[in-house]
Amino acid sequence: MTSLHKTFGKGVYIHAVGGPLTHNAGCLAEGIMDLGLPLKLSVPQITSRHVSMPLKDVDLSPLVSPPYAGYGGHIVDITHTNQFAPFEGISGRLAYLNQSDSVSFGEVPDDVLLFAAHENEFAAKGGKRHPIAFGLSKGVIAATESRPVFSSRKRAALRNFRATLNQSLRALLDISYVPALGRHMPIDRSTLAPGAYLEAMLGSAVCLAYGGDFYSPIAGNAWFARNDPALVKAHTFKHLNAEALVLRWDSFRLWESLAAGCLAVHLDFAKYGFALPVKPEAWIHYAPIDLDDIKGSVEQLLDREKDWPAIAEQGRAWAIEHYAPQPTAARVLGIMAGGA
């Protein structure tokens, strides 16, 4: 940590483009403060989920400042626009942050450092992109600290996603995985208010925590090339090593279920190329789904029921160790300091 204090001792400035600071920016702010580094923000508002809100009920107005040149580092949050915004006239190290649902198609110049959510190892835009997780706020960690022991929880699976666009994976699993699982245990499909949602997670054994949208590459499509070259450019990757992908795979639901001590269910991270600085291990930190074998994925889940309490606790410990605000901020600032 001494090297971070030397590099960023003059403070870190976080700037939001096109709206309030997003969840990732808020968690980084929490982590930077926990590291004992000075922090300034462009705006006093953060947008996130009620359960996961960083710096909840904290008056951020004293931290608001213009983007002076003297800070040790600047982080520019472009989530709202998903577009590169030049940030000039400053000194110190500079990085961009993007957790947009469409971040896979957003680009920055190759020499610009970008921390991007939803990264997939099978499709790379090139440049200095690093994966970043939605991760955990201090608030959600605190709210789940006194969670019930696993043995007291209902043997039920939460499937209470809000209806949203571009979630084709959830639709597919509603057709296949959820009915198969529902033949063996209750599925809670309630639409819950924030407080009730947290209570439901804390009282349930299993949480369906997957999300994502299926993607078929279009850059080689001659019709799009003739009629919409700008779209083709956005859909062109430096390398693409799959016939189809799952994008937009990260979610608040994943991290909240891990924090709550549920058995989190998600697609197999390794098989589907979900990129994180530190990946969770299947059947150690979460329960995986293999789209090639839905029936087998359900059977494995049930066969390993005696392991659910250990996996749930190991998942929570792994999430806090690697994706709580302080380790996340230390990792981001370390990469910024190295210039990689």
Phi and psi restraints in degrees (value plus and minus 20) as a CYANA .aco file:
   2 THR   PHI     -79.7   -39.7
   2 THR   PSI     -60.7   -20.7
   3 SER   PHI     -86.4   -46.4
   3 SER   PSI     -55.5   -15.5
   4 LEU   PHI     -85.3   -45.3
   4 LEU   PSI     -59.9   -19.9
   5 HIS   PHI     -86.7   -46.7
   5 HIS   PSI     -53.6   -13.6
   6 LYS   PHI     -89.0   -49.0
   6 LYS   PSI     -62.8   -22.8
   7 THR   PHI     -94.3   -54.3
   7 THR   PSI     -60.4   -20.4
   8 PHE   PHI    -134.4   -94.4
   8 PHE   PSI       2.8    42.8
   9 GLY   PHI     -81.8   -41.8
   9 GLY   PSI     -43.7    -3.7
  10 LYS   PHI    -105.0   -65.0
  10 LYS   PSI     -18.1    21.9
  11 GLY   PHI      86.4   126.4
  11 GLY   PSI     144.0   184.0
  12 VAL   PHI    -141.6  -101.6
  12 VAL   PSI     114.7   154.7
  13 TYR   PHI    -132.1   -92.1
  13 TYR   PSI     107.6   147.6
  14 ILE   PHI    -131.5   -91.5
  14 ILE   PSI     103.5   143.5
  15 HIS   PHI    -137.3   -97.3
  15 HIS   PSI     109.2   149.2
  16 ALA   PHI    -121.5   -81.5
  16 ALA   PSI     115.0   155.0
  17 VAL   PHI    -125.3   -85.3
  17 VAL   PSI     103.5   143.5
  18 GLY   PHI      61.7   101.7
  18 GLY   PSI      -5.5    34.5
  19 GLY   PHI     142.1   182.1
  19 GLY   PSI    -186.9  -146.9
  20 PRO   PHI     -91.6   -51.6
  20 PRO   PSI     148.4   188.4
  21 LEU   PHI     -82.4   -42.4
  21 LEU   PSI     122.5   162.5
  22 THR   PHI    -112.0   -72.0
  22 THR   PSI     156.4   196.4
  23 HIS   PHI     -73.6   -33.6
  23 HIS   PSI     -68.8   -28.8
  24 ASN   PHI     -79.4   -39.4
  24 ASN   PSI     -62.7   -22.7
  25 ALA   PHI     -83.8   -43.8
  25 ALA   PSI     -60.0   -20.0
  26 GLY   PHI     -84.8   -44.8
  26 GLY   PSI     -61.3   -21.3
  27 CYS   PHI     -85.7   -45.7
  27 CYS   PSI     -59.6   -19.6
  28 LEU   PHI     -82.1   -42.1
  28 LEU   PSI     -59.4   -19.4
  29 ALA   PHI     -80.0   -40.0
  29 ALA   PSI     -64.8   -24.8
  30 GLU   PHI     -79.8   -39.8
  30 GLU   PSI     -64.5   -24.5
  31 GLY   PHI     -87.5   -47.5
  31 GLY   PSI     -59.0   -19.0
  32 ILE   PHI     -82.6   -42.6
  32 ILE   PSI     -62.1   -22.1
  33 MET   PHI     -86.2   -46.2
  33 MET   PSI     -58.5   -18.5
  34 ASP   PHI     -85.6   -45.6
  34 ASP   PSI     -47.2    -7.2
  35 LEU   PHI     -96.9   -56.9
  35 LEU   PSI     -25.2    14.8
  36 GLY   PHI      59.5    99.5
  36 GLY   PSI       3.1    43.1
  37 LEU   PHI    -120.6   -80.6
  37 LEU   PSI     124.7   164.7
  38 PRO   PHI     -81.9   -41.9
  38 PRO   PSI     124.9   164.9
  39 LEU   PHI    -157.3  -117.3
  39 LEU   PSI     119.0   159.0
  40 LYS   PHI    -154.4  -114.4
  40 LYS   PSI     131.6   171.6
  41 LEU   PHI    -147.5  -107.5
  41 LEU   PSI     136.3   176.3
  42 SER   PHI    -102.1   -62.1
  42 SER   PSI     -48.6    -8.6
  43 VAL   PHI    -160.9  -120.9
  43 VAL   PSI     137.6   177.6
  44 PRO   PHI    -114.6   -74.6
  44 PRO   PSI      -7.0    33.0
  45 GLN   PHI    -134.7   -94.7
  45 GLN   PSI     124.3   164.3
  46 ILE   PHI    -147.7  -107.7
  46 ILE   PSI     117.7   157.7
  47 THR   PHI    -130.8   -90.8
  47 THR   PSI     111.7   151.7
  48 SER   PHI    -184.2  -144.2
  48 SER   PSI    -189.8  -149.8
  49 ARG   PHI    -102.6   -62.6
  49 ARG   PSI     131.6   171.6
  50 HIS   PHI     -75.4   -35.4
  50 HIS   PSI     -65.1   -25.1
  51 VAL   PHI     -89.5   -49.5
  51 VAL   PSI     -52.4   -12.4
  52 SER   PHI    -124.2   -84.2
  52 SER   PSI     -11.8    28.2
  53 MET   PHI     -78.2   -38.2
  53 MET   PSI     101.0   141.0
  54 PRO   PHI     -93.2   -53.2
  54 PRO   PSI     128.3   168.3
  55 LEU   PHI      31.6    71.6
  55 LEU   PSI      17.5    57.5
  56 LYS   PHI     -82.5   -42.5
  56 LYS   PSI     115.9   155.9
  57 ASP   PHI      44.5    84.5
  57 ASP   PSI      -4.0    36.0
  58 VAL   PHI    -118.5   -78.5
  58 VAL   PSI     110.8   150.8
  59 ASP   PHI     -95.4   -55.4
  59 ASP   PSI      89.7   129.7
  60 LEU   PHI    -111.6   -71.6
  60 LEU   PSI     -24.2    15.8
  61 SER   PHI     -78.1   -38.1
  61 SER   PSI     -54.7   -14.7
  62 PRO   PHI     -85.5   -45.5
  62 PRO   PSI     -36.7     3.3
  63 LEU   PHI    -110.7   -70.7
  63 LEU   PSI     -27.3    12.7
  64 VAL   PHI     -96.6   -56.6
  64 VAL   PSI     114.6   154.6
  65 SER   PHI    -174.2  -134.2
  65 SER   PSI     133.8   173.8
  66 PRO   PHI     -84.8   -44.8
  66 PRO   PSI     141.4   181.4
  67 PRO   PHI    -100.8   -60.8
  67 PRO   PSI      52.8    92.8
  68 TYR   PHI     -83.3   -43.3
  68 TYR   PSI     140.8   180.8
  69 ALA   PHI    -102.6   -62.6
  69 ALA   PSI     -29.9    10.1
  70 GLY   PHI    -109.0   -69.0
  70 GLY   PSI     -17.9    22.1
  71 TYR   PHI     -93.1   -53.1
  71 TYR   PSI     136.6   176.6
  72 GLY   PHI     -92.4   -52.4
  72 GLY   PSI     -46.6    -6.6
  73 GLY   PHI    -177.2  -137.2
  73 GLY   PSI     132.3   172.3
  74 HIS   PHI    -147.7  -107.7
  74 HIS   PSI     114.4   154.4
  75 ILE   PHI    -140.0  -100.0
  75 ILE   PSI     102.8   142.8
  76 VAL   PHI    -127.5   -87.5
  76 VAL   PSI      95.8   135.8
  77 ASP   PHI    -109.6   -69.6
  77 ASP   PSI      88.0   128.0
  78 ILE   PHI    -127.9   -87.9
  78 ILE   PSI       3.1    43.1
  79 THR   PHI     -77.4   -37.4
  79 THR   PSI     -63.7   -23.7
  80 HIS   PHI     -86.8   -46.8
  80 HIS   PSI     -50.2   -10.2
  81 THR   PHI    -123.6   -83.6
  81 THR   PSI     -44.1    -4.1
  82 ASN   PHI      34.8    74.8
  82 ASN   PSI      12.8    52.8
  83 GLN   PHI    -157.4  -117.4
  83 GLN   PSI     125.6   165.6
  84 PHE   PHI     -84.9   -44.9
  84 PHE   PSI     115.0   155.0
  85 ALA   PHI    -148.1  -108.1
  85 ALA   PSI      91.4   131.4
  86 PRO   PHI     -76.3   -36.3
  86 PRO   PSI     116.5   156.5
  87 PHE   PHI    -144.6  -104.6
  87 PHE   PSI      76.1   116.1
  88 GLU   PHI    -132.3   -92.3
  88 GLU   PSI     148.5   188.5
  89 GLY   PHI      56.0    96.0
  89 GLY   PSI       2.5    42.5
  90 ILE   PHI    -139.9   -99.9
  90 ILE   PSI     145.5   185.5
  91 SER   PHI    -135.7   -95.7
  91 SER   PSI     159.6   199.6
  92 GLY   PHI      61.9   101.9
  92 GLY   PSI     156.5   196.5
  93 ARG   PHI    -100.6   -60.6
  93 ARG   PSI     129.1   169.1
  94 LEU   PHI    -150.3  -110.3
  94 LEU   PSI     114.9   154.9
  95 ALA   PHI    -162.2  -122.2
  95 ALA   PSI     136.3   176.3
  96 TYR   PHI    -132.0   -92.0
  96 TYR   PSI     134.0   174.0
  97 LEU   PHI    -151.4  -111.4
  97 LEU   PSI     115.1   155.1
  98 ASN   PHI    -168.7  -128.7
  98 ASN   PSI      96.6   136.6
  99 GLN   PHI    -136.6   -96.6
  99 GLN   PSI       4.4    44.4
 100 SER   PHI     -80.4   -40.4
 100 SER   PSI     129.6   169.6
 101 ASP   PHI     -80.8   -40.8
 101 ASP   PSI     -44.0    -4.0
 102 SER   PHI    -125.8   -85.8
 102 SER   PSI       0.8    40.8
 103 VAL   PHI     -80.7   -40.7
 103 VAL   PSI     -47.0    -7.0
 104 SER   PHI     -81.2   -41.2
 104 SER   PSI     -41.8    -1.8
 105 PHE   PHI    -127.3   -87.3
 105 PHE   PSI     -19.0    21.0
 106 GLY   PHI    -109.5   -69.5
 106 GLY   PSI     120.7   160.7
 107 GLU   PHI    -146.5  -106.5
 107 GLU   PSI     130.2   170.2
 108 VAL   PHI    -147.2  -107.2
 108 VAL   PSI     142.2   182.2
 109 PRO   PHI     -74.7   -34.7
 109 PRO   PSI     130.1   170.1
 110 ASP   PHI     -80.7   -40.7
 110 ASP   PSI     -42.7    -2.7
 111 ASP   PHI    -113.3   -73.3
 111 ASP   PSI     -13.7    26.3
 112 VAL   PHI    -120.6   -80.6
 112 VAL   PSI     112.1   152.1
 113 LEU   PHI     -98.0   -58.0
 113 LEU   PSI     105.5   145.5
 114 LEU   PHI    -150.0  -110.0
 114 LEU   PSI     109.3   149.3
 115 PHE   PHI    -121.0   -81.0
 115 PHE   PSI      94.8   134.8
 116 ALA   PHI    -142.3  -102.3
 116 ALA   PSI     115.4   155.4
 117 ALA   PHI    -100.6   -60.6
 117 ALA   PSI     148.3   188.3
 118 HIS   PHI      42.5    82.5
 118 HIS   PSI       2.4    42.4
 119 GLU   PHI     -88.8   -48.8
 119 GLU   PSI     126.2   166.2
 120 ASN   PHI    -146.6  -106.6
 120 ASN   PSI     110.5   150.5
 121 GLU   PHI     -85.3   -45.3
 121 GLU   PSI     -39.0     1.0
 122 PHE   PHI    -107.2   -67.2
 122 PHE   PSI     -27.3    12.7
 123 ALA   PHI    -160.0  -120.0
 123 ALA   PSI      98.9   138.9
 124 ALA   PHI    -145.3  -105.3
 124 ALA   PSI     112.8   152.8
 125 LYS   PHI    -102.7   -62.7
 125 LYS   PSI     -31.9     8.1
 126 GLY   PHI      67.9   107.9
 126 GLY   PSI    -196.8  -156.8
 127 GLY   PHI      56.0    96.0
 127 GLY   PSI    -181.1  -141.1
 128 LYS   PHI    -119.8   -79.8
 128 LYS   PSI      39.4    79.4
 129 ARG   PHI    -111.1   -71.1
 129 ARG   PSI     117.1   157.1
 130 HIS   PHI    -148.3  -108.3
 130 HIS   PSI     117.8   157.8
 131 PRO   PHI     -90.7   -50.7
 131 PRO   PSI     124.6   164.6
 132 ILE   PHI    -156.7  -116.7
 132 ILE   PSI     123.1   163.1
 133 ALA   PHI    -113.4   -73.4
 133 ALA   PSI     137.0   177.0
 134 PHE   PHI     -76.8   -36.8
 134 PHE   PSI     -65.4   -25.4
 135 GLY   PHI      47.8    87.8
 135 GLY   PSI    -186.7  -146.7
 136 LEU   PHI    -134.8   -94.8
 136 LEU   PSI     117.4   157.4
 137 SER   PHI    -107.3   -67.3
 137 SER   PSI     142.7   182.7
 138 LYS   PHI     -83.3   -43.3
 138 LYS   PSI     -51.8   -11.8
 139 GLY   PHI     -84.3   -44.3
 139 GLY   PSI     -64.3   -24.3
 140 VAL   PHI     -91.6   -51.6
 140 VAL   PSI     -51.1   -11.1
 141 ILE   PHI     -85.2   -45.2
 141 ILE   PSI     -65.4   -25.4
 142 ALA   PHI     -85.7   -45.7
 142 ALA   PSI     -59.5   -19.5
 143 ALA   PHI     -88.1   -48.1
 143 ALA   PSI     -39.7     0.3
 144 THR   PHI    -130.7   -90.7
 144 THR   PSI     -13.7    26.3
 145 GLU   PHI     -82.6   -42.6
 145 GLU   PSI     -63.4   -23.4
 146 SER   PHI    -116.7   -76.7
 146 SER   PSI      29.4    69.4
 147 ARG   PHI     -93.8   -53.8
 147 ARG   PSI     132.9   172.9
 148 PRO   PHI     -84.3   -44.3
 148 PRO   PSI     131.5   171.5
 149 VAL   PHI     -83.9   -43.9
 149 VAL   PSI     132.6   172.6
 150 PHE   PHI     -82.4   -42.4
 150 PHE   PSI     -56.2   -16.2
 151 SER   PHI     -85.4   -45.4
 151 SER   PSI     -38.9     1.1
 152 SER   PHI    -109.9   -69.9
 152 SER   PSI     -23.8    16.2
 153 ARG   PHI    -103.4   -63.4
 153 ARG   PSI     134.9   174.9
 154 LYS   PHI     -86.4   -46.4
 154 LYS   PSI     118.3   158.3
 155 ARG   PHI    -100.9   -60.9
 155 ARG   PSI      58.0    98.0
 156 ALA   PHI    -167.4  -127.4
 156 ALA   PSI     137.8   177.8
 157 ALA   PHI    -132.8   -92.8
 157 ALA   PSI     106.8   146.8
 158 LEU   PHI     -99.4   -59.4
 158 LEU   PSI     107.4   147.4
 159 ARG   PHI    -157.5  -117.5
 159 ARG   PSI      49.3    89.3
 160 ASN   PHI    -138.0   -98.0
 160 ASN   PSI      31.3    71.3
 161 PHE   PHI     -86.8   -46.8
 161 PHE   PSI     122.5   162.5
 162 ARG   PHI     -93.8   -53.8
 162 ARG   PSI     126.6   166.6
 163 ALA   PHI     -88.6   -48.6
 163 ALA   PSI     100.6   140.6
 164 THR   PHI    -159.1  -119.1
 164 THR   PSI     143.8   183.8
 165 LEU   PHI    -100.6   -60.6
 165 LEU   PSI     143.4   183.4
 166 ASN   PHI      37.8    77.8
 166 ASN   PSI      23.2    63.2
 167 GLN   PHI    -147.3  -107.3
 167 GLN   PSI      35.6    75.6
 168 SER   PHI     -85.6   -45.6
 168 SER   PSI     -48.6    -8.6
 169 LEU   PHI     -82.1   -42.1
 169 LEU   PSI     -64.3   -24.3
 170 ARG   PHI     -82.9   -42.9
 170 ARG   PSI     -57.2   -17.2
 171 ALA   PHI     -84.2   -44.2
 171 ALA   PSI     -65.0   -25.0
 172 LEU   PHI     -79.6   -39.6
 172 LEU   PSI     -64.4   -24.4
 173 LEU   PHI     -93.0   -53.0
 173 LEU   PSI     -44.8    -4.8
 174 ASP   PHI     -85.3   -45.3
 174 ASP   PSI     -49.3    -9.3
 175 ILE   PHI    -100.3   -60.3
 175 ILE   PSI     -50.3   -10.3
 176 SER   PHI    -138.3   -98.3
 176 SER   PSI     -86.7   -46.7
 177 TYR   PHI     -88.6   -48.6
 177 TYR   PSI     -67.6   -27.6
 178 VAL   PHI     -82.4   -42.4
 178 VAL   PSI     -66.2   -26.2
 179 PRO   PHI     -81.7   -41.7
 179 PRO   PSI     -57.0   -17.0
 180 ALA   PHI     -85.6   -45.6
 180 ALA   PSI     -62.7   -22.7
 181 LEU   PHI     -87.1   -47.1
 181 LEU   PSI     -57.3   -17.3
 182 GLY   PHI     -84.3   -44.3
 182 GLY   PSI     -37.3     2.7
 183 ARG   PHI     -95.6   -55.6
 183 ARG   PSI     -28.1    11.9
 184 HIS   PHI    -142.1  -102.1
 184 HIS   PSI     -37.3     2.7
 185 MET   PHI    -178.4  -138.4
 185 MET   PSI     135.9   175.9
 186 PRO   PHI     -84.1   -44.1
 186 PRO   PSI     123.9   163.9
 187 ILE   PHI    -133.2   -93.2
 187 ILE   PSI     101.3   141.3
 188 ASP   PHI    -110.4   -70.4
 188 ASP   PSI      89.4   129.4
 189 ARG   PHI    -123.3   -83.3
 189 ARG   PSI      -2.2    37.8
 190 SER   PHI     -83.5   -43.5
 190 SER   PSI     127.6   167.6
 191 THR   PHI    -115.3   -75.3
 191 THR   PSI      97.2   137.2
 192 LEU   PHI    -135.7   -95.7
 192 LEU   PSI     124.2   164.2
 193 ALA   PHI     -89.9   -49.9
 193 ALA   PSI     140.2   180.2
 194 PRO   PHI     -71.7   -31.7
 194 PRO   PSI     -68.0   -28.0
 195 GLY   PHI     -84.0   -44.0
 195 GLY   PSI     -61.9   -21.9
 196 ALA   PHI     -89.4   -49.4
 196 ALA   PSI     -52.1   -12.1
 197 TYR   PHI     -83.4   -43.4
 197 TYR   PSI     -66.8   -26.8
 198 LEU   PHI     -82.7   -42.7
 198 LEU   PSI     -63.4   -23.4
 199 GLU   PHI     -81.1   -41.1
 199 GLU   PSI     -59.8   -19.8
 200 ALA   PHI     -85.4   -45.4
 200 ALA   PSI     -61.1   -21.1
 201 MET   PHI     -82.7   -42.7
 201 MET   PSI     -64.0   -24.0
 202 LEU   PHI     -86.8   -46.8
 202 LEU   PSI     -40.6    -0.6
 203 GLY   PHI    -125.2   -85.2
 203 GLY   PSI     -15.4    24.6
 204 SER   PHI    -135.4   -95.4
 204 SER   PSI     127.9   167.9
 205 ALA   PHI     -96.5   -56.5
 205 ALA   PSI     -61.3   -21.3
 206 VAL   PHI    -142.8  -102.8
 206 VAL   PSI     121.0   161.0
 207 CYS   PHI    -151.0  -111.0
 207 CYS   PSI     102.0   142.0
 208 LEU   PHI     -95.2   -55.2
 208 LEU   PSI      87.4   127.4
 209 ALA   PHI    -135.6   -95.6
 209 ALA   PSI      -1.2    38.8
 210 TYR   PHI    -107.2   -67.2
 210 TYR   PSI     140.7   180.7
 211 GLY   PHI    -182.2  -142.2
 211 GLY   PSI     145.3   185.3
 212 GLY   PHI     129.1   169.1
 212 GLY   PSI     146.4   186.4
 213 ASP   PHI    -151.8  -111.8
 213 ASP   PSI     112.0   152.0
 214 PHE   PHI     -93.0   -53.0
 214 PHE   PSI     122.9   162.9
 215 TYR   PHI    -156.0  -116.0
 215 TYR   PSI     108.3   148.3
 216 SER   PHI    -129.6   -89.6
 216 SER   PSI     104.8   144.8
 217 PRO   PHI     -79.5   -39.5
 217 PRO   PSI     120.3   160.3
 218 ILE   PHI    -139.4   -99.4
 218 ILE   PSI     -20.7    19.3
 219 ALA   PHI     -81.2   -41.2
 219 ALA   PSI     -46.9    -6.9
 220 GLY   PHI    -110.3   -70.3
 220 GLY   PSI     -14.2    25.8
 221 ASN   PHI    -101.5   -61.5
 221 ASN   PSI      99.1   139.1
 222 ALA   PHI     -85.2   -45.2
 222 ALA   PSI     -55.5   -15.5
 223 TRP   PHI     -83.8   -43.8
 223 TRP   PSI     -66.9   -26.9
 224 PHE   PHI     -82.9   -42.9
 224 PHE   PSI     -58.1   -18.1
 225 ALA   PHI     -81.1   -41.1
 225 ALA   PSI     -58.5   -18.5
 226 ARG   PHI     -96.2   -56.2
 226 ARG   PSI     -61.1   -21.1
 227 ASN   PHI    -120.3   -80.3
 227 ASN   PSI     -39.5     0.5
 228 ASP   PHI    -168.3  -128.3
 228 ASP   PSI      46.7    86.7
 229 PRO   PHI     -81.0   -41.0
 229 PRO   PSI     -49.9    -9.9
 230 ALA   PHI     -85.2   -45.2
 230 ALA   PSI     -59.7   -19.7
 231 LEU   PHI     -84.7   -44.7
 231 LEU   PSI     -62.4   -22.4
 232 VAL   PHI     -81.0   -41.0
 232 VAL   PSI     -60.8   -20.8
 233 LYS   PHI     -80.0   -40.0
 233 LYS   PSI     -62.8   -22.8
 234 ALA   PHI     -84.9   -44.9
 234 ALA   PSI     -48.6    -8.6
 235 HIS   PHI    -117.9   -77.9
 235 HIS   PSI      -5.2    34.8
 236 THR   PHI    -117.7   -77.7
 236 THR   PSI     107.2   147.2
 237 PHE   PHI    -130.5   -90.5
 237 PHE   PSI     131.9   171.9
 238 LYS   PHI     -84.1   -44.1
 238 LYS   PSI     -60.8   -20.8
 239 HIS   PHI    -163.5  -123.5
 239 HIS   PSI     127.1   167.1
 240 LEU   PHI    -161.3  -121.3
 240 LEU   PSI      89.7   129.7
 241 ASN   PHI    -132.3   -92.3
 241 ASN   PSI      16.2    56.2
 242 ALA   PHI    -174.9  -134.9
 242 ALA   PSI     129.4   169.4
 243 GLU   PHI     -93.3   -53.3
 243 GLU   PSI     -48.0    -8.0
 244 ALA   PHI    -173.7  -133.7
 244 ALA   PSI     137.6   177.6
 245 LEU   PHI    -154.6  -114.6
 245 LEU   PSI     145.0   185.0
 246 VAL   PHI    -129.7   -89.7
 246 VAL   PSI      94.7   134.7
 247 LEU   PHI    -127.6   -87.6
 247 LEU   PSI     155.5   195.5
 248 ARG   PHI      30.8    70.8
 248 ARG   PSI      24.5    64.5
 249 TRP   PHI    -108.8   -68.8
 249 TRP   PSI     -39.3     0.7
 250 ASP   PHI    -101.2   -61.2
 250 ASP   PSI     138.8   178.8
 251 SER   PHI    -183.5  -143.5
 251 SER   PSI     136.5   176.5
 252 PHE   PHI     -79.7   -39.7
 252 PHE   PSI     -58.6   -18.6
 253 ARG   PHI     -75.4   -35.4
 253 ARG   PSI     -61.0   -21.0
 254 LEU   PHI     -79.0   -39.0
 254 LEU   PSI     -71.2   -31.2
 255 TRP   PHI     -94.1   -54.1
 255 TRP   PSI     -55.2   -15.2
 256 GLU   PHI     -86.6   -46.6
 256 GLU   PSI     -58.3   -18.3
 257 SER   PHI     -90.1   -50.1
 257 SER   PSI     -57.5   -17.5
 258 LEU   PHI     -82.7   -42.7
 258 LEU   PSI     -66.7   -26.7
 259 ALA   PHI     -81.4   -41.4
 259 ALA   PSI     -56.9   -16.9
 260 ALA   PHI     -95.1   -55.1
 260 ALA   PSI     -25.0    15.0
 261 GLY   PHI      58.2    98.2
 261 GLY   PSI       2.2    42.2
 262 CYS   PHI    -101.1   -61.1
 262 CYS   PSI     141.1   181.1
 263 LEU   PHI     -97.7   -57.7
 263 LEU   PSI      87.8   127.8
 264 ALA   PHI    -103.9   -63.9
 264 ALA   PSI     112.2   152.2
 265 VAL   PHI    -130.3   -90.3
 265 VAL   PSI     108.2   148.2
 266 HIS   PHI    -170.9  -130.9
 266 HIS   PSI     144.5   184.5
 267 LEU   PHI     -79.5   -39.5
 267 LEU   PSI     134.5   174.5
 268 ASP   PHI     -83.8   -43.8
 268 ASP   PSI      94.5   134.5
 269 PHE   PHI     -79.6   -39.6
 269 PHE   PSI     -65.6   -25.6
 270 ALA   PHI     -87.3   -47.3
 270 ALA   PSI     -64.6   -24.6
 271 LYS   PHI     -84.7   -44.7
 271 LYS   PSI     -57.2   -17.2
 272 TYR   PHI    -121.6   -81.6
 272 TYR   PSI      -9.8    30.2
 273 GLY   PHI      54.1    94.1
 273 GLY   PSI       2.6    42.6
 274 PHE   PHI     -90.6   -50.6
 274 PHE   PSI     101.3   141.3
 275 ALA   PHI    -116.2   -76.2
 275 ALA   PSI     107.0   147.0
 276 LEU   PHI    -160.8  -120.8
 276 LEU   PSI     136.0   176.0
 277 PRO   PHI     -77.6   -37.6
 277 PRO   PSI     -59.1   -19.1
 278 VAL   PHI    -153.5  -113.5
 278 VAL   PSI      97.0   137.0
 279 LYS   PHI    -104.7   -64.7
 279 LYS   PSI     127.7   167.7
 280 PRO   PHI     -94.6   -54.6
 280 PRO   PSI     134.2   174.2
 281 GLU   PHI    -121.3   -81.3
 281 GLU   PSI     113.3   153.3
 282 ALA   PHI     -81.3   -41.3
 282 ALA   PSI     116.4   156.4
 283 TRP   PHI      46.2    86.2
 283 TRP   PSI     -17.4    22.6
 284 ILE   PHI    -126.6   -86.6
 284 ILE   PSI     -65.6   -25.6
 285 HIS   PHI    -135.8   -95.8
 285 HIS   PSI     -37.6     2.4
 286 TYR   PHI    -179.5  -139.5
 286 TYR   PSI     148.8   188.8
 287 ALA   PHI    -121.5   -81.5
 287 ALA   PSI     100.6   140.6
 288 PRO   PHI    -108.4   -68.4
 288 PRO   PSI     135.3   175.3
 289 ILE   PHI    -135.7   -95.7
 289 ILE   PSI     112.3   152.3
 290 ASP   PHI    -127.9   -87.9
 290 ASP   PSI      94.9   134.9
 291 LEU   PHI     -85.4   -45.4
 291 LEU   PSI     -39.6     0.4
 292 ASP   PHI     -95.4   -55.4
 292 ASP   PSI     -34.3     5.7
 293 ASP   PHI    -170.2  -130.2
 293 ASP   PSI      51.9    91.9
 294 ILE   PHI     -81.3   -41.3
 294 ILE   PSI     -67.7   -27.7
 295 LYS   PHI     -78.6   -38.6
 295 LYS   PSI     -64.9   -24.9
 296 GLY   PHI     -85.8   -45.8
 296 GLY   PSI     -54.0   -14.0
 297 SER   PHI     -84.0   -44.0
 297 SER   PSI     -61.5   -21.5
 298 VAL   PHI     -86.4   -46.4
 298 VAL   PSI     -63.7   -23.7
 299 GLU   PHI     -82.3   -42.3
 299 GLU   PSI     -61.5   -21.5
 300 GLN   PHI     -82.6   -42.6
 300 GLN   PSI     -62.5   -22.5
 301 LEU   PHI     -76.2   -36.2
 301 LEU   PSI     -66.6   -26.6
 302 LEU   PHI     -91.7   -51.7
 302 LEU   PSI     -58.1   -18.1
 303 ASP   PHI     -83.5   -43.5
 303 ASP   PSI     -47.2    -7.2
 304 ARG   PHI    -119.7   -79.7
 304 ARG   PSI       1.0    41.0
 305 GLU   PHI     -77.8   -37.8
 305 GLU   PSI     -54.8   -14.8
 306 LYS   PHI     -84.0   -44.0
 306 LYS   PSI     -40.5    -0.5
 307 ASP   PHI    -111.3   -71.3
 307 ASP   PSI     -26.8    13.2
 308 TRP   PHI     -75.2   -35.2
 308 TRP   PSI     -66.9   -26.9
 309 PRO   PHI     -79.8   -39.8
 309 PRO   PSI     -61.4   -21.4
 310 ALA   PHI     -88.2   -48.2
 310 ALA   PSI     -62.2   -22.2
 311 ILE   PHI     -82.8   -42.8
 311 ILE   PSI     -61.5   -21.5
 312 ALA   PHI     -81.8   -41.8
 312 ALA   PSI     -65.3   -25.3
 313 GLU   PHI     -90.1   -50.1
 313 GLU   PSI     -59.2   -19.2
 314 GLN   PHI     -85.8   -45.8
 314 GLN   PSI     -55.8   -15.8
 315 GLY   PHI     -84.5   -44.5
 315 GLY   PSI     -63.7   -23.7
 316 ARG   PHI     -83.3   -43.3
 316 ARG   PSI     -66.0   -26.0
 317 ALA   PHI     -82.5   -42.5
 317 ALA   PSI     -61.4   -21.4
 318 TRP   PHI     -82.9   -42.9
 318 TRP   PSI     -64.4   -24.4
 319 ALA   PHI     -82.5   -42.5
 319 ALA   PSI     -63.3   -23.3
 320 ILE   PHI     -89.1   -49.1
 320 ILE   PSI     -60.7   -20.7
 321 GLU   PHI     -80.7   -40.7
 321 GLU   PSI     -61.5   -21.5
 322 HIS   PHI    -125.5   -85.5
 322 HIS   PSI     -42.3    -2.3
 323 TYR   PHI    -150.6  -110.6
 323 TYR   PSI      -5.1    34.9
 324 ALA   PHI     -89.6   -49.6
 324 ALA   PSI     145.4   185.4
 325 PRO   PHI     -77.4   -37.4
 325 PRO   PSI     -63.4   -23.4
 326 GLN   PHI     -86.9   -46.9
 326 GLN   PSI     -69.7   -29.7
 327 PRO   PHI     -84.0   -44.0
 327 PRO   PSI     -52.5   -12.5
 328 THR   PHI     -85.9   -45.9
 328 THR   PSI     -65.9   -25.9
 329 ALA   PHI     -84.4   -44.4
 329 ALA   PSI     -60.4   -20.4
 330 ALA   PHI     -82.5   -42.5
 330 ALA   PSI     -59.9   -19.9
 331 ARG   PHI     -88.0   -48.0
 331 ARG   PSI     -65.3   -25.3
 332 VAL   PHI     -83.0   -43.0
 332 VAL   PSI     -67.3   -27.3
 333 LEU   PHI     -86.8   -46.8
 333 LEU   PSI     -54.1   -14.1
 334 GLY   PHI     -83.2   -43.2
 334 GLY   PSI     -61.3   -21.3
 335 ILE   PHI     -87.2   -47.2
 335 ILE   PSI     -61.5   -21.5
 336 MET   PHI     -80.8   -40.8
 336 MET   PSI     -60.6   -20.6
 337 ALA   PHI     -85.2   -45.2
 337 ALA   PSI     -54.9   -14.9
 338 GLY   PHI    -100.3   -60.3
 338 GLY   PSI     -37.1     2.9
 339 GLY   PHI      55.9    95.9
 339 GLY   PSI      -8.7    31.3
